[in-house]
Amino acid sequence: MHCQEFIADKSSLHGMDRFYEQAFNSLTSQEVSHAFNLSAESDKTREEYGHGHRGSCYLLGRRLLEAGVRFVTVDVRWPLTKETPGGFNLNWDHHDLIYTPESCGTVRDKAGGEGRYGIGHWVMMGSTDQAFAALISDLDDRGLLDETLVCFISEFGRTPRLNKFAGRDHWTNAYSIAFAGDGVPGGQIIGESDRDGGYVISHGYTPEDYATTVYEKLGLDRAKPLYTSTNRPVYFGHLGHPISELF
């Protein structure tokens, strides 16, 4: 079995110890503590991002970048609060009642959309529009956008037609990604879908192309593999092609 091989390789265990130490130091450092202190921001900045949970998370993302964090993910699910009664599963997986103006309900009697709000509600699309726009403007004003690649992505799209529960199901045939920063020329729409948004009809790109584009922007040599503790080569980004319009 491979267990003996991993146990025999003590260097990999030391490597894990270094990762744990790095994580602990990051969580206890004064710089990180300061980055999480949103009260240091002006009322004007808080208003620009939005005072709700999503705005705070996007603002924290900018503060972490300012503190020197190299990779930041903003994955926001609005928590259950008195302002969102019934909201306990506020992701974007709207299999039912996707366009309801309020809560999708709390009883699972349709397709599993309980605990969400319709995408037009403030805690969904409205707060996202404001926070994301504020992030891009704020990074630009602070001179951080030129050196920061911002990717607004999802794992897949939604069906072009409503299901019987007035929702949309998983769909991999067409969906969009937004890029900004790090020299990306703005004001472009790359590719085209059919009128229903169901299928790509020109300039289609794959998840591998997306990943390869990120690696290329980072300046990584994709011809060189990474090696595991057992010296097995792992190649990354070799199945895709950089999206040329972003360079």
Secondary structure, 3 states (H helix, E strand, C coil): CCHHHHHHCHHHHHHHHHHHHHHHHHHHCHHHHHHCCHHHCCHHHHHHHCCCHHHHHHHHHHHHHHCCCCCCCCCCCECCCCCCCCCCCECCCCCCCCCCCCECCCCCCCCCCCCCECCCCHHHHHHHHHHHHHHHHHHHHCCCHHHCCEEECCCCEECCCCCCCCCCCEECCCCCCEEECCCCCCCCCCCEECCCCCCEEECCCCHHHHHHHHHHHCCCCCCCCEECCCCCEECCCCCCCCCHHHC
